[in-house]
Amino acid sequence: MSKEINYEAAVKELEEIVSKMENDELDIDQMSVQLKRAQELMKLCKDKLTKTDEEIQKILANNK
């Protein structure tokens, strides 16, 4: 990915890719590219969620 996008934008783009796939709007070549992009977006989302969870756990631990 060339530029960092936020979580909400990544989820929105994933939803758009899924919608296109469900509606048979992608040809074989596009599907391959979109699946790779979806994989990148899912990793980005997972990483952001993991990082946020770790930050929350640190905050909670410091408040005990």
PDB file with SEQRES, HELIX, SHEET and CRYST1 records, atoms N, CA, C and O in Angstrom:
SEQRES   1 A   64  MET SER LYS GLU ILE ASN TYR GLU ALA ALA VAL LYS GLU          
SEQRES   2 A   64  LEU GLU GLU ILE VAL SER LYS MET GLU ASN ASP GLU LEU          
SEQRES   3 A   64  ASP ILE ASP GLN MET SER VAL GLN LEU LYS ARG ALA GLN          
SEQRES   4 A   64  GLU LEU MET LYS LEU CYS LYS ASP LYS LEU THR LYS THR          
SEQRES   5 A   64  ASP GLU GLU ILE GLN LYS ILE LEU ALA ASN ASN LYS              
HELIX    1 AA1 TYR A    7  GLU A   22  1                                  16    
HELIX    2 AA2 ILE A   28  ASN A   62  1                                  35    
CRYST1    1.000    1.000    1.000  90.00  90.00  90.00 P 1           1          
ATOM      1  N   MET A   1       0.833  -1.173   0.000  1.00  0.00           N  
ATOM      2  CA  MET A   1       0.000   0.000   0.000  1.00  0.00           C  
ATOM      3  C   MET A   1       0.878   1.236   0.000  1.00  0.00           C  
ATOM      4  O   MET A   1       1.821   1.335   0.785  1.00  0.00           O  
ATOM      5  N   SER A   2       0.579   2.151  -0.852  1.00  0.00           N  
ATOM      6  CA  SER A   2       1.431   3.316  -0.988  1.00  0.00           C  
ATOM      7  C   SER A   2       1.199   4.349   0.109  1.00  0.00           C  
ATOM      8  O   SER A   2       2.141   5.024   0.526  1.00  0.00           O  
ATOM      9  N   LYS A   3      -0.028   4.483   0.581  1.00  0.00           N  
ATOM     10  CA  LYS A   3      -0.280   5.452   1.642  1.00  0.00           C  
ATOM     11  C   LYS A   3      -1.123   4.816   2.731  1.00  0.00           C  
ATOM     12  O   LYS A   3      -1.906   3.898   2.487  1.00  0.00           O  
ATOM     13  N   GLU A   4      -0.946   5.320   3.920  1.00  0.00           N  
ATOM     14  CA  GLU A   4      -1.673   4.813   5.073  1.00  0.00           C  
ATOM     15  C   GLU A   4      -3.107   5.331   5.043  1.00  0.00           C  
ATOM     16  O   GLU A   4      -3.336   6.522   4.834  1.00  0.00           O  
ATOM     17  N   ILE A   5      -4.060   4.446   5.248  1.00  0.00           N  
ATOM     18  CA  ILE A   5      -5.456   4.869   5.345  1.00  0.00           C  
ATOM     19  C   ILE A   5      -5.964   4.495   6.722  1.00  0.00           C  
ATOM     20  O   ILE A   5      -5.422   3.602   7.373  1.00  0.00           O  
ATOM     21  N   ASN A   6      -6.997   5.175   7.157  1.00  0.00           N  
ATOM     22  CA  ASN A   6      -7.513   4.878   8.482  1.00  0.00           C  
ATOM     23  C   ASN A   6      -8.420   3.642   8.445  1.00  0.00           C  
ATOM     24  O   ASN A   6      -8.792   3.143   7.383  1.00  0.00           O  
ATOM     25  N   TYR A   7      -8.752   3.181   9.629  1.00  0.00           N  
ATOM     26  CA  TYR A   7      -9.538   1.951   9.776  1.00  0.00           C  
ATOM     27  C   TYR A   7     -10.876   2.049   9.056  1.00  0.00           C  
ATOM     28  O   TYR A   7     -11.261   1.129   8.335  1.00  0.00           O  
ATOM     29  N   GLU A   8     -11.582   3.152   9.245  1.00  0.00           N  
ATOM     30  CA  GLU A   8     -12.912   3.307   8.653  1.00  0.00           C  
ATOM     31  C   GLU A   8     -12.850   3.277   7.131  1.00  0.00           C  
ATOM     32  O   GLU A   8     -13.708   2.675   6.485  1.00  0.00           O  
ATOM     33  N   ALA A   9     -11.840   3.924   6.557  1.00  0.00           N  
ATOM     34  CA  ALA A   9     -11.688   3.928   5.101  1.00  0.00           C  
ATOM     35  C   ALA A   9     -11.365   2.531   4.591  1.00  0.00           C  
ATOM     36  O   ALA A   9     -11.845   2.127   3.532  1.00  0.00           O  
ATOM     37  N   ALA A  10     -10.556   1.795   5.339  1.00  0.00           N  
ATOM     38  CA  ALA A  10     -10.210   0.429   4.943  1.00  0.00           C  
ATOM     39  C   ALA A  10     -11.445  -0.469   4.961  1.00  0.00           C  
ATOM     40  O   ALA A  10     -11.658  -1.258   4.040  1.00  0.00           O  
ATOM     41  N   VAL A  11     -12.249  -0.348   6.003  1.00  0.00           N  
ATOM     42  CA  VAL A  11     -13.478  -1.147   6.104  1.00  0.00           C  
ATOM     43  C   VAL A  11     -14.429  -0.797   4.961  1.00  0.00           C  
ATOM     44  O   VAL A  11     -15.033  -1.683   4.358  1.00  0.00           O  
ATOM     45  N   LYS A  12     -14.560   0.489   4.669  1.00  0.00           N  
ATOM     46  CA  LYS A  12     -15.450   0.915   3.583  1.00  0.00           C  
ATOM     47  C   LYS A  12     -14.987   0.338   2.250  1.00  0.00           C  
ATOM     48  O   LYS A  12     -15.801  -0.141   1.459  1.00  0.00           O  
ATOM     49  N   GLU A  13     -13.676   0.384   2.002  1.00  0.00           N  
ATOM     50  CA  GLU A  13     -13.152  -0.167   0.755  1.00  0.00           C  
ATOM     51  C   GLU A  13     -13.371  -1.679   0.695  1.00  0.00           C  
ATOM     52  O   GLU A  13     -13.707  -2.215  -0.360  1.00  0.00           O  
ATOM     53  N   LEU A  14     -13.184  -2.364   1.819  1.00  0.00           N  
ATOM     54  CA  LEU A  14     -13.453  -3.808   1.857  1.00  0.00           C  
ATOM     55  C   LEU A  14     -14.913  -4.098   1.532  1.00  0.00           C  
ATOM     56  O   LEU A  14     -15.214  -5.020   0.774  1.00  0.00           O  
ATOM     57  N   GLU A  15     -15.818  -3.309   2.103  1.00  0.00           N  
ATOM     58  CA  GLU A  15     -17.240  -3.503   1.837  1.00  0.00           C  
ATOM     59  C   GLU A  15     -17.556  -3.314   0.360  1.00  0.00           C  
ATOM     60  O   GLU A  15     -18.375  -4.040  -0.204  1.00  0.00           O  
ATOM     61  N   GLU A  16     -16.905  -2.339  -0.262  1.00  0.00           N  
ATOM     62  CA  GLU A  16     -17.115  -2.095  -1.694  1.00  0.00           C  
ATOM     63  C   GLU A  16     -16.620  -3.275  -2.530  1.00  0.00           C  
ATOM     64  O   GLU A  16     -17.274  -3.675  -3.493  1.00  0.00           O  
ATOM     65  N   ILE A  17     -15.477  -3.823  -2.164  1.00  0.00           N  
ATOM     66  CA  ILE A  17     -14.928  -4.982  -2.885  1.00  0.00           C  
ATOM     67  C   ILE A  17     -15.868  -6.170  -2.751  1.00  0.00           C  
ATOM     68  O   ILE A  17     -16.160  -6.847  -3.737  1.00  0.00           O  
ATOM     69  N   VAL A  18     -16.341  -6.426  -1.542  1.00  0.00           N  
ATOM     70  CA  VAL A  18     -17.260  -7.545  -1.307  1.00  0.00           C  
ATOM     71  C   VAL A  18     -18.543  -7.360  -2.109  1.00  0.00           C  
ATOM     72  O   VAL A  18     -19.046  -8.308  -2.713  1.00  0.00           O  
ATOM     73  N   SER A  19     -19.064  -6.151  -2.115  1.00  0.00           N  
ATOM     74  CA  SER A  19     -20.289  -5.869  -2.862  1.00  0.00           C  
ATOM     75  C   SER A  19     -20.101  -6.148  -4.354  1.00  0.00           C  
ATOM     76  O   SER A  19     -20.960  -6.762  -4.987  1.00  0.00           O  
ATOM     77  N   LYS A  20     -18.985  -5.701  -4.907  1.00  0.00           N  
ATOM     78  CA  LYS A  20     -18.706  -5.954  -6.326  1.00  0.00           C  
ATOM     79  C   LYS A  20     -18.605  -7.448  -6.612  1.00  0.00           C  
ATOM     80  O   LYS A  20     -19.081  -7.926  -7.642  1.00  0.00           O  
ATOM     81  N   MET A  21     -17.983  -8.177  -5.697  1.00  0.00           N  
ATOM     82  CA  MET A  21     -17.853  -9.624  -5.888  1.00  0.00           C  
ATOM     83  C   MET A  21     -19.213 -10.302  -5.821  1.00  0.00           C  
ATOM     84  O   MET A  21     -19.524 -11.171  -6.636  1.00  0.00           O  
ATOM     85  N   GLU A  22     -20.021  -9.901  -4.846  1.00  0.00           N  
ATOM     86  CA  GLU A  22     -21.348 -10.498  -4.689  1.00  0.00           C  
ATOM     87  C   GLU A  22     -22.255 -10.210  -5.875  1.00  0.00           C  
ATOM     88  O   GLU A  22     -23.127 -11.014  -6.205  1.00  0.00           O  
ATOM     89  N   ASN A  23     -22.051  -9.070  -6.514  1.00  0.00           N  
ATOM     90  CA  ASN A  23     -22.890  -8.674  -7.644  1.00  0.00           C  
ATOM     91  C   ASN A  23     -22.276  -9.024  -8.996  1.00  0.00           C  
ATOM     92  O   ASN A  23     -22.734  -8.552 -10.036  1.00  0.00           O  
ATOM     93  N   ASP A  24     -21.236  -9.854  -8.970  1.00  0.00           N  
ATOM     94  CA  ASP A  24     -20.553 -10.281 -10.203  1.00  0.00           C  
ATOM     95  C   ASP A  24     -20.141  -9.104 -11.076  1.00  0.00           C  
ATOM     96  O   ASP A  24     -20.297  -9.147 -12.296  1.00  0.00           O  
ATOM     97  N   GLU A  25     -19.618  -8.059 -10.457  1.00  0.00           N  
ATOM     98  CA  GLU A  25     -19.190  -6.873 -11.185  1.00  0.00           C  
ATOM     99  C   GLU A  25     -17.712  -6.912 -11.575  1.00  0.00           C  
ATOM    100  O   GLU A  25     -17.216  -5.975 -12.202  1.00  0.00           O  
ATOM    101  N   LEU A  26     -17.017  -7.966 -11.218  1.00  0.00           N  
ATOM    102  CA  LEU A  26     -15.581  -8.053 -11.492  1.00  0.00           C  
ATOM    103  C   LEU A  26     -15.295  -9.179 -12.473  1.00  0.00           C  
ATOM    104  O   LEU A  26     -15.837 -10.278 -12.351  1.00  0.00           O  
ATOM    105  N   ASP A  27     -14.432  -8.894 -13.452  1.00  0.00           N  
ATOM    106  CA  ASP A  27     -13.982  -9.983 -14.310  1.00  0.00           C  
ATOM    107  C   ASP A  27     -12.819 -10.700 -13.611  1.00  0.00           C  
ATOM    108  O   ASP A  27     -12.399 -10.284 -12.531  1.00  0.00           O  
ATOM    109  N   ILE A  28     -12.312 -11.741 -14.199  1.00  0.00           N  
ATOM    110  CA  ILE A  28     -11.278 -12.563 -13.565  1.00  0.00           C  
ATOM    111  C   ILE A  28     -10.044 -11.735 -13.200  1.00  0.00           C  
ATOM    112  O   ILE A  28      -9.514 -11.869 -12.097  1.00  0.00           O  
ATOM    113  N   ASP A  29      -9.584 -10.879 -14.117  1.00  0.00           N  
ATOM    114  CA  ASP A  29      -8.392 -10.071 -13.849  1.00  0.00           C  
ATOM    115  C   ASP A  29      -8.635  -9.089 -12.701  1.00  0.00           C  
ATOM    116  O   ASP A  29      -7.782  -8.929 -11.828  1.00  0.00           O  
ATOM    117  N   GLN A  30      -9.773  -8.444 -12.703  1.00  0.00           N  
ATOM    118  CA  GLN A  30     -10.108  -7.507 -11.636  1.00  0.00           C  
ATOM    119  C   GLN A  30     -10.250  -8.237 -10.304  1.00  0.00           C  
ATOM    120  O   GLN A  30      -9.847  -7.723  -9.261  1.00  0.00           O  
ATOM    121  N   MET A  31     -10.822  -9.429 -10.345  1.00  0.00           N  
ATOM    122  CA  MET A  31     -11.035 -10.177  -9.119  1.00  0.00           C  
ATOM    123  C   MET A  31      -9.710 -10.489  -8.439  1.00  0.00           C  
ATOM    124  O   MET A  31      -9.594 -10.377  -7.218  1.00  0.00           O  
ATOM    125  N   SER A  32      -8.722 -10.875  -9.215  1.00  0.00           N  
ATOM    126  CA  SER A  32      -7.411 -11.176  -8.651  1.00  0.00           C  
ATOM    127  C   SER A  32      -6.821  -9.948  -7.969  1.00  0.00           C  
ATOM    128  O   SER A  32      -6.326 -10.036  -6.846  1.00  0.00           O  
ATOM    129  N   VAL A  33      -6.874  -8.821  -8.637  1.00  0.00           N  
ATOM    130  CA  VAL A  33      -6.339  -7.579  -8.073  1.00  0.00           C  
ATOM    131  C   VAL A  33      -7.117  -7.187  -6.822  1.00  0.00           C  
ATOM    132  O   VAL A  33      -6.525  -6.808  -5.811  1.00  0.00           O  
ATOM    133  N   GLN A  34      -8.443  -7.280  -6.890  1.00  0.00           N  
ATOM    134  CA  GLN A  34      -9.285  -6.883  -5.757  1.00  0.00           C  
ATOM    135  C   GLN A  34      -9.106  -7.814  -4.561  1.00  0.00           C  
ATOM    136  O   GLN A  34      -9.146  -7.367  -3.415  1.00  0.00           O  
ATOM    137  N   LEU A  35      -8.909  -9.106  -4.821  1.00  0.00           N  
ATOM    138  CA  LEU A  35      -8.670 -10.038  -3.720  1.00  0.00           C  
ATOM    139  C   LEU A  35      -7.351  -9.724  -3.017  1.00  0.00           C  
ATOM    140  O   LEU A  35      -7.265  -9.806  -1.792  1.00  0.00           O  
ATOM    141  N   LYS A  36      -6.334  -9.367  -3.783  1.00  0.00           N  
ATOM    142  CA  LYS A  36      -5.051  -8.984  -3.180  1.00  0.00           C  
ATOM    143  C   LYS A  36      -5.217  -7.718  -2.353  1.00  0.00           C  
ATOM    144  O   LYS A  36      -4.673  -7.616  -1.254  1.00  0.00           O  
ATOM    145  N   ARG A  37      -5.960  -6.760  -2.874  1.00  0.00           N  
ATOM    146  CA  ARG A  37      -6.215  -5.525  -2.140  1.00  0.00           C  
ATOM    147  C   ARG A  37      -7.009  -5.808  -0.863  1.00  0.00           C  
ATOM    148  O   ARG A  37      -6.711  -5.248   0.193  1.00  0.00           O  
ATOM    149  N   ALA A  38      -8.007  -6.667  -0.959  1.00  0.00           N  
ATOM    150  CA  ALA A  38      -8.800  -7.029   0.213  1.00  0.00           C  
ATOM    151  C   ALA A  38      -7.915  -7.668   1.274  1.00  0.00           C  
ATOM    152  O   ALA A  38      -8.084  -7.404   2.464  1.00  0.00           O  
ATOM    153  N   GLN A  39      -6.987  -8.494   0.859  1.00  0.00           N  
ATOM    154  CA  GLN A  39      -6.070  -9.139   1.799  1.00  0.00           C  
ATOM    155  C   GLN A  39      -5.222  -8.080   2.515  1.00  0.00           C  
ATOM    156  O   GLN A  39      -5.027  -8.164   3.728  1.00  0.00           O  
ATOM    157  N   GLU A  40      -4.717  -7.084   1.773  1.00  0.00           N  
ATOM    158  CA  GLU A  40      -3.944  -6.000   2.373  1.00  0.00           C  
ATOM    159  C   GLU A  40      -4.794  -5.215   3.372  1.00  0.00           C  
ATOM    160  O   GLU A  40      -4.336  -4.869   4.461  1.00  0.00           O  
ATOM    161  N   LEU A  41      -6.029  -4.943   2.982  1.00  0.00           N  
ATOM    162  CA  LEU A  41      -6.924  -4.171   3.849  1.00  0.00           C  
ATOM    163  C   LEU A  41      -7.274  -4.942   5.118  1.00  0.00           C  
ATOM    164  O   LEU A  41      -7.340  -4.356   6.198  1.00  0.00           O  
ATOM    165  N   MET A  42      -7.498  -6.239   4.997  1.00  0.00           N  
ATOM    166  CA  MET A  42      -7.813  -7.047   6.177  1.00  0.00           C  
ATOM    167  C   MET A  42      -6.631  -7.062   7.145  1.00  0.00           C  
ATOM    168  O   MET A  42      -6.820  -6.982   8.359  1.00  0.00           O  
ATOM    169  N   LYS A  43      -5.416  -7.165   6.611  1.00  0.00           N  
ATOM    170  CA  LYS A  43      -4.226  -7.133   7.473  1.00  0.00           C  
ATOM    171  C   LYS A  43      -4.116  -5.785   8.159  1.00  0.00           C  
ATOM    172  O   LYS A  43      -3.838  -5.719   9.357  1.00  0.00           O  
ATOM    173  N   LEU A  44      -4.331  -4.711   7.416  1.00  0.00           N  
ATOM    174  CA  LEU A  44      -4.271  -3.374   7.991  1.00  0.00           C  
ATOM    175  C   LEU A  44      -5.286  -3.240   9.136  1.00  0.00           C  
ATOM    176  O   LEU A  44      -4.951  -2.738  10.209  1.00  0.00           O  
ATOM    177  N   CYS A  45      -6.508  -3.684   8.905  1.00  0.00           N  
ATOM    178  CA  CYS A  45      -7.550  -3.600   9.931  1.00  0.00           C  
ATOM    179  C   CYS A  45      -7.189  -4.431  11.156  1.00  0.00           C  
ATOM    180  O   CYS A  45      -7.342  -3.981  12.291  1.00  0.00           O  
ATOM    181  N   LYS A  46      -6.713  -5.638  10.916  1.00  0.00           N  
ATOM    182  CA  LYS A  46      -6.329  -6.509  12.032  1.00  0.00           C  
ATOM    183  C   LYS A  46      -5.201  -5.887  12.839  1.00  0.00           C  
ATOM    184  O   LYS A  46      -5.229  -5.907  14.070  1.00  0.00           O  
ATOM    185  N   ASP A  47      -4.208  -5.333  12.149  1.00  0.00           N  
ATOM    186  CA  ASP A  47      -3.085  -4.696  12.839  1.00  0.00           C  
ATOM    187  C   ASP A  47      -3.541  -3.497  13.666  1.00  0.00           C  
ATOM    188  O   ASP A  47      -3.091  -3.308  14.796  1.00  0.00           O  
ATOM    189  N   LYS A  48      -4.437  -2.687  13.096  1.00  0.00           N  
ATOM    190  CA  LYS A  48      -4.943  -1.513  13.819  1.00  0.00           C  
ATOM    191  C   LYS A  48      -5.752  -1.941  15.047  1.00  0.00           C  
ATOM    192  O   LYS A  48      -5.630  -1.334  16.111  1.00  0.00           O  
ATOM    193  N   LEU A  49      -6.568  -2.975  14.903  1.00  0.00           N  
ATOM    194  CA  LEU A  49      -7.354  -3.456  16.038  1.00  0.00           C  
ATOM    195  C   LEU A  49      -6.453  -4.023  17.128  1.00  0.00           C  
ATOM    196  O   LEU A  49      -6.683  -3.790  18.314  1.00  0.00           O  
ATOM    197  N   THR A  50      -5.432  -4.764  16.726  1.00  0.00           N  
ATOM    198  CA  THR A  50      -4.495  -5.333  17.693  1.00  0.00           C  
ATOM    199  C   THR A  50      -3.753  -4.228  18.433  1.00  0.00           C  
ATOM    200  O   THR A  50      -3.619  -4.277  19.656  1.00  0.00           O  
ATOM    201  N   LYS A  51      -3.274  -3.236  17.699  1.00  0.00           N  
ATOM    202  CA  LYS A  51      -2.554  -2.121  18.314  1.00  0.00           C  
ATOM    203  C   LYS A  51      -3.452  -1.356  19.276  1.00  0.00           C  
ATOM    204  O   LYS A  51      -3.030  -0.998  20.376  1.00  0.00           O  
ATOM    205  N   THR A  52      -4.680  -1.108  18.863  1.00  0.00           N  
ATOM    206  CA  THR A  52      -5.619  -0.390  19.722  1.00  0.00           C  
ATOM    207  C   THR A  52      -5.918  -1.186  20.982  1.00  0.00           C  
ATOM    208  O   THR A  52      -5.977  -0.619  22.073  1.00  0.00           O  
ATOM    209  N   ASP A  53      -6.107  -2.492  20.847  1.00  0.00           N  
ATOM    210  CA  ASP A  53      -6.361  -3.347  22.001  1.00  0.00           C  
ATOM    211  C   ASP A  53      -5.184  -3.309  22.973  1.00  0.00           C  
ATOM    212  O   ASP A  53      -5.375  -3.227  24.186  1.00  0.00           O  
ATOM    213  N   GLU A  54      -3.966  -3.368  22.433  1.00  0.00           N  
ATOM    214  CA  GLU A  54      -2.784  -3.313  23.290  1.00  0.00           C  
ATOM    215  C   GLU A  54      -2.709  -1.983  24.035  1.00  0.00           C  
ATOM    216  O   GLU A  54      -2.371  -1.946  25.218  1.00  0.00           O  
ATOM    217  N   GLU A  55      -3.025  -0.889  23.336  1.00  0.00           N  
ATOM    218  CA  GLU A  55      -3.003   0.426  23.977  1.00  0.00           C  
ATOM    219  C   GLU A  55      -4.052   0.511  25.083  1.00  0.00           C  
ATOM    220  O   GLU A  55      -3.783   1.065  26.149  1.00  0.00           O  
ATOM    221  N   ILE A  56      -5.232  -0.027  24.841  1.00  0.00           N  
ATOM    222  CA  ILE A  56      -6.300  -0.019  25.850  1.00  0.00           C  
ATOM    223  C   ILE A  56      -5.885  -0.841  27.058  1.00  0.00           C  
ATOM    224  O   ILE A  56      -6.105  -0.428  28.197  1.00  0.00           O  
ATOM    225  N   GLN A  57      -5.289  -1.997  26.819  1.00  0.00           N  
ATOM    226  CA  GLN A  57      -4.844  -2.840  27.925  1.00  0.00           C  
ATOM    227  C   GLN A  57      -3.794  -2.144  28.771  1.00  0.00           C  
ATOM    228  O   GLN A  57      -3.808  -2.270  29.996  1.00  0.00           O  
ATOM    229  N   LYS A  58      -2.875  -1.405  28.135  1.00  0.00           N  
ATOM    230  CA  LYS A  58      -1.856  -0.651  28.885  1.00  0.00           C  
ATOM    231  C   LYS A  58      -2.504   0.436  29.718  1.00  0.00           C  
ATOM    232  O   LYS A  58      -2.142   0.633  30.878  1.00  0.00           O  
ATOM    233  N   ILE A  59      -3.464   1.145  29.133  1.00  0.00           N  
ATOM    234  CA  ILE A  59      -4.146   2.206  29.872  1.00  0.00           C  
ATOM    235  C   ILE A  59      -4.882   1.631  31.082  1.00  0.00           C  
ATOM    236  O   ILE A  59      -4.805   2.178  32.182  1.00  0.00           O  
ATOM    237  N   LEU A  60      -5.589   0.534  30.871  1.00  0.00           N  
ATOM    238  CA  LEU A  60      -6.326  -0.090  31.960  1.00  0.00           C  
ATOM    239  C   LEU A  60      -5.384  -0.597  33.057  1.00  0.00           C  
ATOM    240  O   LEU A  60      -5.681  -0.486  34.246  1.00  0.00           O  
ATOM    241  N   ALA A  61      -4.245  -1.156  32.637  1.00  0.00           N  
ATOM    242  CA  ALA A  61      -3.279  -1.669  33.603  1.00  0.00           C  
ATOM    243  C   ALA A  61      -2.681  -0.537  34.443  1.00  0.00           C  
ATOM    244  O   ALA A  61      -2.401  -0.716  35.628  1.00  0.00           O  
ATOM    245  N   ASN A  62      -2.491   0.614  33.826  1.00  0.00           N  
ATOM    246  CA  ASN A  62      -1.916   1.761  34.539  1.00  0.00           C  
ATOM    247  C   ASN A  62      -2.903   2.404  35.509  1.00  0.00           C  
ATOM    248  O   ASN A  62      -2.504   3.135  36.416  1.00  0.00           O  
ATOM    249  N   ASN A  63      -4.179   2.132  35.316  1.00  0.00           N  
ATOM    250  CA  ASN A  63      -5.211   2.723  36.167  1.00  0.00           C  
ATOM    251  C   ASN A  63      -5.564   1.865  37.363  1.00  0.00           C  
ATOM    252  O   ASN A  63      -6.433   2.238  38.151  1.00  0.00           O  
ATOM    253  N   LYS A  64      -4.918   0.736  37.515  1.00  0.00           N  
ATOM    254  CA  LYS A  64      -5.229  -0.171  38.635  1.00  0.00           C  
ATOM    255  C   LYS A  64      -4.559   0.276  39.901  1.00  0.00           C  
ATOM    256  O   LYS A  64      -4.710  -0.368  40.939  1.00  0.00           O  
TER     257      LYS A  64                                                      
END                                                                             
